[in-house]
Amino acid sequence: MSLKKYLILFYCTLLIQIVFAINVNQTLYINSDNYMAVDTTQFPYYSFNQTPIFQAENKRIIISPNDSLFLMIINNDTLTHGFNIKNYLGVNKTIFAGDTAYVACTFSSAGINLYYDSFNYPDNRYMGLGGMIVVDGSNASKFFWNIKEHQKLWNISLANGGSVVWQNYYPDYFTINGNSNPDINLDTNARITGNIGDTIRIYISNTGQAIHSLHFHGYHSTIVHSSKNPNHVGRLKDTFPIGSMESLILELIPNQIGEYPVHDHNLVAVSGGHIYPNGMFLTILIQ
């Protein structure tokens, strides 16, 4: 293709994206409550939710490139919180109890943008306040993993105004979208299902505090987005490290039928309350 034809195609594609961009309005409530873990243990937890009713899973926002996103963030808690979007300038807000903040933003490129509580950082984000804004106009089947981990006694201490020493962090509960195994497999947004030859995209954010390493059995996936290592895009692998406040988009095209596990290679993360396999563990089902 000649340079002239390439430029014409590029600008036509860009024009189409701009013409079909829309305004997206979303409301986020900052809620606090007790989280019930897989073993029925409870500990304090914060979350960005779509309503004033507490849920462990943070609201997932999905838009297309060049959409205008308008956020209203309502602090439904009794404590001061914050709101920020990683690497997006001019957003950082402090929101007092009962107050509301407004944010407007636009993302021209596909990817994952992490939003989080920037007040008393990283404590409030560790307590649960972190989610993803997915920017993607693809037609692929989409699945979403927002991974976190917690050390129960630390949640209790921080909720009561205490402090922690992060160098001594050793979490005992591990979740995807607020769930641990076996409940993760009941989450249709998390559990990958499909057919041979499907194009499947997995959007992964680590809004916890620890490093994780996600290992796929049965299939390899291609990295199509990496917030930390953009030079890794295009690599075909079966294991994907992801650090705190990093994101990945993987593309999987299944070549065989079957049910195969996905788990954290750090085996403590496959437990919950020190019980195996009540942690970061789910399966892929291809028919």
KEROFI-535748 format. One line per 8 residues: number of its first residue (from 1); their letters; for each residue x, y, z of N, C-alpha, C. Coordinates in steps of 0.001 Angstrom, whole numbers, always signed. Last residue first. Layout:
N
NUM	A	X,Y,Z,X,Y,Z,X,Y,Z | ...
END
This chain:
287
287	QILITLFM	-16240,-25361,+23987,-17078,-26465,+23481,-17033,-26545,+21961 | -14365,-24514,+26755,-14491,-24380,+25305,-15213,-25615,+24763 | -13910,-22913,+29681,-14733,-23982,+29087,-14947,-23683,+27613 | -11512,-22369,+32130,-11944,-22009,+30785,-12738,-23178,+30231 | -11865,-21745,+35680,-11613,-22607,+34521,-12117,-21949,+33248 | -9954,-20373,+38474,-11174,-20567,+37704,-10854,-21427,+36483 | -8601,-18907,+41259,-8636,-20157,+40494,-9979,-20241,+39780 | -7566,-17551,+43858,-7560,-17103,+42472,-7453,-18310,+41551
279	GNPYIHGG	-9136,-19617,+46275,-8515,-18341,+45944,-8677,-17990,+44484 | -9479,-22190,+47530,-10438,-21096,+47688,-9845,-19723,+47375 | -8730,-25008,+47273,-8329,-23985,+46318,-9248,-22758,+46363 | -7098,-24417,+50418,-6953,-24618,+48970,-8180,-25366,+48451 | -7028,-22060,+52941,-7687,-23268,+52475,-7605,-23315,+50950 | -6187,-19666,+53984,-5244,-20790,+54052,-5886,-22112,+53648 | -8101,-17892,+53191,-8072,-18261,+54607,-7227,-19490,+54843 | -7706,-19428,+50182,-8468,-18390,+50850,-8598,-18753,+52312
271	SVAVLNHD	-5362,-20010,+47489,-6016,-20352,+48754,-6826,-19162,+49248 | -3860,-19245,+45468,-4913,-20193,+45110,-5620,-20679,+46380 | -1831,-17784,+46479,-2968,-17031,+45958,-4094,-17937,+45467 | +110,-19607,+47023,-643,-19098,+48175,-1882,-18352,+47701 | +1302,-20061,+44536,+256,-20974,+44983,-484,-20500,+46219 | +1754,-18210,+41921,+2092,-18091,+43335,+1009,-18842,+44109 | +310,-18542,+39627,+1465,-19425,+39834,+2015,-19322,+41256 | -3175,-18524,+39742,-1964,-17770,+40053,-835,-18766,+40293
263	HVPYEGIQ	-4885,-20187,+37014,-4614,-19916,+38422,-3370,-19061,+38562 | -7198,-21942,+35102,-6339,-20762,+35151,-6126,-20438,+36614 | -7886,-25203,+33669,-7781,-24236,+34767,-6897,-23044,+34435 | -10219,-26177,+31123,-8840,-26049,+31574,-8740,-24986,+32667 | -12137,-28265,+29223,-12185,-27373,+30384,-10809,-27361,+31028 | -12549,-28420,+25608,-12186,-28923,+26925,-12366,-27867,+28005 | -11260,-28232,+22237,-12340,-28211,+23215,-11820,-28735,+24551 | -8854,-26035,+20747,-9286,-27366,+21174,-10408,-27225,+22202
255	NPILELIL	-8071,-23492,+20266,-7832,-24453,+19187,-8256,-25866,+19563 | -9197,-20168,+20936,-9090,-21583,+21335,-8946,-22502,+20120 | -7541,-17393,+21117,-8315,-18043,+20064,-8196,-19550,+20303 | -7248,-14589,+23157,-7209,-16044,+23113,-8088,-16529,+21979 | -5485,-11835,+24162,-6391,-12354,+23145,-6167,-13855,+23008 | -5385,-9653,+26987,-4937,-10867,+26307,-5972,-11275,+25272 | -4285,-6769,+28443,-5356,-7325,+27617,-4759,-8492,+26850 | -3428,-5637,+31723,-3124,-6444,+30547,-4412,-6696,+29765
247	SEMSGIPF	-2054,-3321,+34119,-3158,-3907,+33377,-2637,-4652,+32159 | -1179,-2413,+37539,-862,-2667,+36141,-2069,-3305,+35463 | -1368,-2210,+40293,-1785,-1071,+39455,-1260,-1185,+38027 | +1124,-4612,+40913,+107,-3718,+41467,-108,-2510,+40564 | +1851,-6704,+38021,+2112,-6050,+39294,+972,-5164,+39733 | +1739,-9770,+36533,+1077,-8469,+36560,+1232,-7870,+37953 | +2840,-12339,+34274,+3005,-11567,+35518,+2286,-10231,+35414 | +1457,-14935,+32719,+1480,-13485,+32580,+1629,-12810,+33945
239	TDKLRGVH	+1762,-17731,+30596,+1905,-17203,+31950,+2175,-15706,+31868 | +1760,-18515,+27998,+742,-19126,+28838,+802,-18625,+30286 | +2026,-16461,+24964,+2522,-17061,+26199,+1396,-17814,+26904 | +3195,-14455,+22461,+2275,-15571,+22692,+2806,-16383,+23866 | +3444,-10946,+21999,+4027,-12176,+22533,+2934,-13208,+22828 | +2123,-8641,+21321,+2385,-9608,+20263,+2979,-10909,+20764 | +3748,-6512,+23579,+2577,-6721,+22734,+2954,-7635,+21569 | +5995,-5823,+24936,+5618,-7233,+24988,+4387,-7535,+24136
231	NPNKSSHV	+6285,-3122,+24898,+7101,-3857,+23932,+6805,-5361,+23961 | +4821,-2272,+27059,+4194,-2219,+25738,+4998,-2942,+24669 | +4752,-3064,+30049,+5706,-3476,+29008,+5041,-3455,+27635 | +2672,-1940,+31564,+4065,-1853,+32021,+5056,-2105,+30899 | +299,-2361,+30216,+576,-1016,+30717,+2039,-860,+31120 | -251,-4002,+27288,+458,-4133,+28558,+818,-2742,+29043 | -2214,-5671,+24932,-2000,-4425,+25682,-1279,-4771,+26963 | -2118,-8123,+23823,-2479,-7022,+22915,-2395,-5667,+23608
223	ITSHYGHF	-535,-11157,+23985,-641,-9866,+24670,-988,-8799,+23632 | -2219,-14178,+23359,-1358,-13126,+22825,-1603,-11837,+23596 | -2093,-17377,+24990,-2774,-16137,+24636,-1754,-15118,+24167 | -2475,-20933,+24862,-1623,-19758,+24908,-2456,-18542,+24480 | -4091,-23517,+26789,-4040,-22532,+25721,-2915,-21525,+25955 | -3831,-25415,+28897,-4579,-25746,+27685,-4392,-24798,+26524 | -3723,-23135,+31614,-3544,-24496,+31119,-4343,-24642,+29826 | -2194,-20084,+32402,-3262,-20746,+31660,-2851,-22182,+31331
215	HLSHIAQG	-1457,-18114,+35201,-1016,-19236,+34355,-2218,-19942,+33747 | -434,-15030,+36370,-1582,-15824,+35942,-1153,-16855,+34912 | +900,-13786,+39062,+1396,-14400,+37834,+347,-15413,+37372 | +1109,-10682,+40927,+501,-11968,+40615,+1061,-12482,+39295 | +2112,-8667,+43644,+2379,-9116,+42285,+1722,-10486,+42092 | -222,-6769,+45717,+802,-7785,+45485,+992,-8035,+43990 | -2351,-5079,+45988,-1049,-4570,+46415,+94,-5512,+46054 | -4895,-4664,+43435,-4423,-5049,+44758,-3031,-4499,+45011
207	TNSIYIRI	-5655,-4297,+40917,-5830,-3151,+41806,-5544,-3522,+43251 | -4875,-5307,+37971,-4440,-5660,+39326,-4553,-4412,+40182 | -6987,-6266,+35325,-6404,-5179,+36115,-6016,-5729,+37476 | -7563,-7512,+32135,-7076,-7821,+33478,-6519,-6567,+34130 | -9613,-8867,+29830,-9157,-7565,+30312,-8822,-7721,+31797 | -9441,-10949,+27171,-9495,-10963,+28626,-8837,-9680,+29111 | -11210,-11869,+24243,-10299,-10936,+24913,-10545,-10944,+26415 | -11408,-14206,+21665,-11766,-13903,+23054,-10734,-12936,+23619
199	TDGINGTI	-12697,-15430,+18833,-11737,-14431,+19287,-12205,-13930,+20645 | -13164,-18963,+18247,-13644,-17662,+18714,-12469,-16730,+19005 | -12037,-21431,+17708,-11935,-20394,+16695,-12483,-19045,+17089 | -14286,-23264,+19666,-13045,-23281,+18898,-13095,-22195,+17815 | -16163,-21149,+21916,-16030,-22247,+20963,-14684,-22164,+20260 | -16653,-20371,+25410,-16683,-20096,+23985,-16522,-21349,+23172 | -15869,-18675,+28474,-16566,-19725,+27748,-16574,-19353,+26268 | -14298,-17751,+31401,-14197,-17742,+29950,-14928,-18944,+29376
191	RANTDLNI	-15617,-15995,+34047,-15341,-17344,+33567,-15410,-17386,+32038 | -16359,-13257,+34245,-15000,-13702,+34546,-14685,-15057,+33924 | -18982,-12833,+33694,-18035,-11843,+33177,-16593,-12282,+33357 | -20279,-14812,+35061,-20219,-14945,+33607,-19328,-13886,+32953 | -19423,-16367,+37857,-19386,-15008,+37316,-19216,-15096,+35805 | -19036,-18844,+38762,-20432,-18448,+38584,-20550,-17053,+37990 | -16360,-19094,+39207,-16901,-19787,+38043,-18382,-19529,+37813 | -16031,-17788,+41647,-15582,-17120,+40416,-16219,-17763,+39186
183	DPNSNGNI	-16766,-19573,+43639,-17758,-18592,+43192,-17346,-17882,+41912 | -14986,-21367,+44796,-15584,-21726,+43497,-16512,-20663,+42911 | -12584,-18776,+44287,-13056,-20092,+43869,-13836,-20747,+45023 | -13870,-15496,+45116,-12835,-16529,+45168,-13436,-17832,+44634 | -14708,-12182,+43956,-15030,-13577,+44249,-13781,-14434,+44333 | -14091,-9661,+43074,-14683,-9781,+44399,-15029,-11193,+44805 | -12805,-10098,+40650,-14125,-9441,+40647,-14846,-9616,+41983 | -11034,-12445,+42350,-11225,-11905,+41002,-12651,-11379,+40956
175	TFYDPYYN	-8947,-12608,+45324,-10220,-12536,+44606,-10056,-12070,+43162 | -7752,-13936,+48330,-7423,-13577,+46956,-8687,-13660,+46102 | -6385,-13672,+51590,-7582,-13837,+50761,-7311,-13236,+49384 | -4034,-13150,+52887,-4608,-14479,+53098,-5935,-14690,+52360 | -824,-11476,+52377,-2283,-11601,+52272,-2769,-13032,+52450 | +1453,-9976,+53954,+1306,-11391,+53594,-181,-11709,+53531 | +3703,-7341,+54414,+2415,-7757,+53845,+2431,-9231,+53463 | +5800,-5973,+55403,+5416,-7194,+56105,+4111,-7785,+55570
167	QWVVSGGN	+6025,-3665,+53986,+7096,-4648,+53797,+6755,-5979,+54464 | +3975,-2078,+54921,+3763,-2843,+53704,+4844,-3877,+53440 | +2669,-1872,+57942,+4004,-1805,+57346,+3976,-2697,+56110 | -177,+163,+58814,+454,-1114,+58510,+1833,-852,+57915 | -2382,+1683,+61257,-1418,+1742,+60159,-794,+366,+59970 | -5853,+2481,+62087,-4498,+1994,+62347,-3600,+2156,+61130 | -8522,+3091,+61768,-7566,+4188,+61881,-6148,+3772,+62163 | -10085,+921,+61299,-10175,+1524,+62628,-9116,+2598,+62856
159	ALSINWLK	-9358,+62,+58827,-10713,+589,+58978,-10909,+1279,+60319 | -6810,-967,+59406,-6923,+264,+58628,-8313,+888,+58773 | -7535,-3318,+60901,-6717,-2262,+61490,-6893,-937,+60749 | -9009,-4795,+59027,-9622,-4404,+60295,-8862,-3241,+60913 | -7080,-5188,+57072,-8317,-4466,+56748,-8995,-3959,+58008 | -5262,-6700,+58545,-4875,-5367,+58099,-6101,-4551,+57711 | -6547,-9093,+58903,-6297,-8276,+60093,-5872,-6862,+59716 | -6605,-10064,+56162,-7809,-9765,+56941,-7552,-8829,+58106
151	QHEKINWF	-5156,-8937,+53455,-4734,-9550,+54718,-5778,-9130,+55759 | -6133,-9500,+50072,-6268,-8814,+51353,-5663,-9647,+52484 | -6174,-8725,+46552,-5880,-9625,+47668,-5903,-8809,+48959 | -7570,-8730,+43221,-7193,-8094,+44490,-6801,-9171,+45490 | -8332,-8136,+39812,-7786,-9003,+40855,-7306,-8173,+42052 | -10724,-8244,+37573,-10136,-7239,+38457,-9648,-7988,+39692 | -11235,-9435,+34486,-10701,-9871,+35776,-10091,-8668,+36495 | -13586,-10157,+31987,-12934,-9130,+32799,-12495,-9712,+34135
143	FKSANSGD	-14149,-10755,+28486,-14192,-11204,+29876,-13271,-10300,+30691 | -15774,-10706,+25343,-15017,-9984,+26363,-15255,-10585,+27750 | -15351,-11509,+21946,-16004,-11860,+23207,-15145,-11327,+24346 | -14696,-8704,+19726,-14326,-9953,+20392,-15240,-10228,+21579 | -14974,-6371,+18367,-16129,-7266,+18397,-15828,-8594,+19077 | -13620,-3345,+19886,-13519,-4601,+19144,-14805,-5420,+19286 | -13273,-936,+21139,-14381,-1036,+20206,-14394,-2341,+19441 | -12410,-29,+24342,-12204,-1039,+23299,-13443,-1116,+22421
135	VVIMGGLG	-11450,+644,+27426,-11665,+1376,+26174,-11360,+412,+25032 | -12524,+293,+30660,-12081,-444,+29476,-12452,+361,+28238 | -11584,+1169,+33691,-12292,+1763,+32564,-11726,+1100,+31312 | -11726,-593,+36784,-11181,-412,+35439,-12158,+300,+34514 | -10912,+174,+40269,-11635,-497,+39189,-11048,-157,+37844 | -10689,+309,+43762,-9974,+363,+42494,-10723,-425,+41434 | -10884,+8,+46842,-11345,+1067,+45955,-10465,+1202,+44710 | -9994,-1851,+48743,-10934,-2289,+47720,-11254,-1279,+46648
127	MYRNDPYN	-7910,-1275,+50370,-9144,-1694,+51034,-10249,-2046,+50039 | -6059,-204,+48570,-5894,-1582,+49032,-7171,-2120,+49671 | -7056,+2401,+48496,-7133,+1569,+47294,-6984,+94,+47659 | -6459,+3212,+51093,-7854,+3132,+50674,-8027,+2298,+49409 | -3548,+2974,+51091,-4400,+2245,+52029,-5836,+2104,+51517 | -1425,+4077,+49721,-2315,+3168,+48980,-3392,+2513,+49841 | -3247,+7197,+50127,-2762,+6142,+49235,-1550,+5416,+49838 | -5128,+9046,+51051,-4476,+8134,+51990,-3907,+6917,+51255
119	FSDYYLNI	-6812,+9068,+47942,-6668,+9664,+49270,-6081,+8621,+50222 | -7384,+7869,+45569,-6036,+8416,+45716,-5803,+9052,+47082 | -9047,+5147,+44521,-9072,+6138,+45590,-7643,+6599,+45848 | -9130,+4776,+40900,-8848,+4339,+42262,-9020,+5495,+43235 | -8978,+3304,+37621,-9422,+4368,+38520,-9346,+3856,+39948 | -7007,+2524,+34859,-7354,+2166,+36227,-7805,+3394,+37001 | -7793,+1669,+31639,-7416,+2793,+32491,-7920,+2512,+33900 | -6811,-281,+28970,-7446,-296,+30286,-6899,+877,+31088
111	GASSFTCA	-7503,+346,+25451,-6687,-99,+26568,-7503,-159,+27843 | -7387,+2462,+22583,-7909,+1294,+23271,-6955,+876,+24385 | -7246,+6050,+22722,-6632,+4759,+22409,-7286,+3638,+23200 | -8492,+8294,+23637,-8436,+8097,+22186,-7928,+6719,+21802 | -10701,+9076,+26097,-9540,+8235,+25802,-9546,+7914,+24321 | -11735,+11717,+28176,-11849,+11060,+26874,-10564,+10282,+26625 | -13655,+12945,+30983,-12420,+12466,+30359,-12745,+11772,+29038 | -14679,+14610,+33881,-14915,+14411,+32452,-13603,+13984,+31808
103	VYATDGAF	-16110,+14351,+37074,-14921,+14141,+36244,-15375,+13951,+34806 | -17109,+15600,+40215,-17447,+15391,+38805,-16151,+15316,+37997 | -18150,+14582,+43533,-17157,+15128,+42598,-17563,+14771,+41180 | -19914,+15213,+46529,-19913,+14663,+45173,-18830,+15347,+44352 | -20140,+14275,+50081,-19958,+15188,+48946,-19919,+14432,+47620 | -20199,+12458,+52163,-21456,+13037,+51716,-21355,+13952,+50519 | -16929,+13233,+53113,-18103,+12403,+53378,-19372,+13134,+52965 | -15087,+14719,+50355,-15433,+14573,+51766,-16712,+13754,+51911
95	ITKNVGLY	-12791,+13941,+48063,-14250,+13951,+48218,-14578,+13704,+49693 | -10423,+15157,+45863,-10672,+14807,+47263,-12163,+14984,+47509 | -9162,+14047,+42690,-10183,+14705,+43492,-10111,+14236,+44947 | -7357,+14206,+39715,-7280,+13885,+41144,-8231,+14723,+42000 | -7249,+14976,+37028,-8446,+14305,+37535,-8489,+14262,+39056 | -4998,+15875,+35629,-6051,+16809,+35963,-7306,+16219,+36559 | -4003,+13177,+33473,-3720,+14425,+34178,-4995,+15208,+34482 | -3762,+9874,+33982,-4635,+10846,+33310,-4551,+12149,+34091
87	NKINFGHT	-2379,+7931,+35367,-1735,+8527,+34189,-2655,+9446,+33383 | -5286,+6588,+36785,-3840,+6479,+36637,-3382,+7045,+35292 | -7563,+8754,+38078,-7371,+7788,+36997,-5881,+7758,+36705 | -9079,+9181,+41324,-8079,+9511,+40319,-8093,+8430,+39251 | -10526,+10327,+44280,-10748,+9681,+42984,-9681,+10151,+42021 | -10933,+9738,+47852,-10445,+10439,+46677,-10819,+9706,+45415 | -12577,+10391,+51016,-11976,+9526,+50007,-11487,+10382,+48846 | -13379,+10613,+54459,-12919,+11283,+53239,-12271,+10273,+52308
79	LTDNNIIM	-16145,+8655,+55775,-14751,+9093,+55750,-14456,+9840,+54451 | -18594,+7582,+55539,-18456,+8596,+56592,-17040,+9154,+56651 | -19732,+7217,+52080,-19089,+6754,+53313,-19037,+7897,+54332 | -20475,+7989,+49641,-21545,+7467,+50479,-21016,+6973,+51823 | -19586,+10253,+47497,-18989,+9615,+48671,-20099,+9249,+49653 | -20024,+9913,+44119,-20704,+10287,+45352,-20078,+9526,+46515 | -19112,+11093,+41078,-18643,+10225,+42160,-19215,+10738,+43472 | -19929,+11012,+37808,-20346,+11641,+39054,-19993,+10675,+40170
71	LFLSDNPS	-18300,+11362,+34698,-18462,+10610,+35941,-18963,+11518,+37056 | -18420,+11022,+31344,-18753,+11964,+32405,-19098,+11164,+33664 | -16543,+10518,+28498,-17016,+9895,+29725,-17214,+10958,+30796 | -16878,+10442,+25138,-16716,+11385,+26245,-17355,+10774,+27482 | -15053,+8247,+22980,-16266,+8566,+23730,-15921,+9578,+24821 | -12569,+7559,+21961,-13071,+8912,+21687,-14443,+9204,+22275 | -13214,+4051,+21989,-12270,+5167,+21813,-12994,+6440,+21379 | -16003,+3144,+24138,-15242,+3032,+22897,-14260,+4195,+22791
63	IIIRKNEA	-16241,+1681,+27459,-16521,+2702,+26456,-15698,+2407,+25199 | -17205,+485,+30512,-16771,+67,+29185,-17200,+1124,+28175 | -16453,+35,+33876,-16924,+1004,+32887,-16347,+619,+31531 | -17484,-1699,+36679,-16662,-1788,+35475,-17273,-871,+34421 | -17471,-1122,+40112,-18156,-898,+38847,-17158,-925,+37695 | -16051,-3723,+42125,-16074,-2335,+41681,-16747,-2230,+40315 | -17618,-6112,+44124,-17038,-5840,+42818,-17168,-4362,+42470 | -19008,-6078,+46519,-17550,-6218,+46564,-16902,-5896,+45225
55	QFIPTQNF	-21433,-3549,+47083,-21061,-4799,+46425,-19542,-4871,+46409 | -23837,-1600,+48808,-22475,-2129,+48744,-22421,-3443,+47975 | -25914,+731,+47302,-25869,-585,+47949,-24495,-1202,+47727 | -26051,+3006,+45793,-25618,+3154,+47190,-25542,+1837,+47947 | -24642,+1800,+42635,-25753,+2255,+43470,-25238,+2454,+44902 | -22270,+1028,+41526,-23198,+1748,+40661,-24378,+2331,+41444 | -19321,+1524,+43615,-20482,+791,+43118,-21389,+1666,+42270 | -16221,+1023,+44830,-16935,+1933,+43937,-18082,+1153,+43306
47	SYYPFQTT	-15679,+9,+48268,-15874,-292,+46859,-16540,+876,+46133 | -14009,-1464,+51112,-14565,-305,+50416,-14721,-654,+48937 | -14311,-3432,+54083,-14020,-3364,+52651,-14670,-2097,+52089 | -13617,-5496,+56967,-14027,-4234,+56326,-13511,-4114,+54897 | -14555,-9025,+56896,-13622,-7947,+57241,-14020,-6689,+56477 | -15483,-12376,+57737,-15839,-11026,+57318,-14763,-10030,+57745 | -15624,-15761,+56596,-14943,-14730,+57376,-15341,-13351,+56845 | -16680,-17547,+54799,-17637,-16787,+55615,-16964,-15842,+56607
39	DVAMYNDS	-14837,-18328,+52971,-14993,-19190,+54153,-15913,-18560,+55197 | -14865,-16283,+51113,-15353,-17592,+50691,-15571,-18535,+51870 | -15902,-13313,+52965,-14987,-14125,+52171,-15578,-15509,+51924 | -17770,-10517,+52923,-17820,-11903,+53373,-16974,-12751,+52436 | -16962,-7275,+53986,-16880,-8251,+52904,-16943,-9649,+53504 | -18839,-4683,+55382,-18034,-5870,+55617,-18111,-6787,+54405 | -18513,-1454,+53786,-19274,-2477,+54498,-18310,-3607,+54830 | -18917,+1518,+51869,-18110,+705,+52787,-19025,-259,+53519
31	NIYLTQNV	-18827,+3169,+48668,-19517,+2470,+49752,-18530,+1732,+50634 | -19152,+5633,+46471,-18124,+5073,+47343,-18829,+4497,+48568 | -20739,+5314,+43391,-20916,+5539,+44821,-19754,+4892,+45574 | -20742,+6749,+40229,-20034,+5844,+41136,-20310,+6265,+42570 | -22406,+6970,+37178,-22364,+7385,+38580,-21656,+6319,+39391 | -21868,+8079,+33822,-21809,+7029,+34833,-21764,+7651,+36225 | -22491,+8665,+30464,-22657,+9169,+31823,-22699,+8002,+32803 | -20999,+9287,+27463,-21321,+8203,+28396,-21360,+8788,+29801
23	NIAFVIQI	-21522,+10377,+24195,-21362,+10778,+25587,-21827,+9641,+26491 | -19719,+8845,+21427,-20923,+9236,+22163,-20546,+9757,+23538 | -18472,+8600,+18087,-18234,+8747,+19528,-19498,+9279,+20194 | -18767,+8596,+15384,-19615,+7680,+16137,-19337,+7715,+17639 | -16857,+10476,+14572,-18260,+10699,+14237,-19172,+9848,+15117 | -14464,+9278,+15448,-14893,+10541,+16052,-16391,+10765,+15819 | -14337,+6987,+13835,-14323,+6860,+15292,-14868,+8122,+15952 | -14261,+8185,+11290,-15383,+7315,+11648,-15483,+7178,+13160
15	LLTCYFLI	-11768,+9473,+11435,-12988,+10264,+11292,-14214,+9453,+11684 | -10034,+7277,+11562,-10101,+8211,+12676,-11379,+9030,+12638 | -10512,+6193,+9009,-10806,+5405,+10209,-10950,+6305,+11430 | -9569,+8309,+7455,-10969,+7884,+7336,-11391,+7081,+8558 | -6893,+8334,+8173,-7734,+9479,+8532,-9221,+9163,+8387 | -6065,+5800,+7159,-5885,+6156,+8565,-6850,+7270,+8974 | -6618,+5990,+4427,-7287,+4975,+5232,-7231,+5325,+6711 | -4828,+8066,+3749,-6266,+8232,+3522,-7056,+7256,+4384
7	LYKKLSM	-2399,+6867,+4403,-2830,+8058,+5131,-4323,+8303,+4957 | -2363,+4770,+2515,-2333,+4471,+3947,-2849,+5654,+4763 | -2283,+6164,+121,-3458,+5344,+416,-3531,+5020,+1907 | +270,+7371,+437,-922,+8202,+267,-2177,+7416,+622 | +2011,+5189,+576,+1880,+6072,+1735,+603,+6898,+1635 | +540,+2189,-858,+1313,+3413,-921,+1073,+4258,+316 | +855,-1197,+0,+0,+0,+0,+884,+1238,+0
END
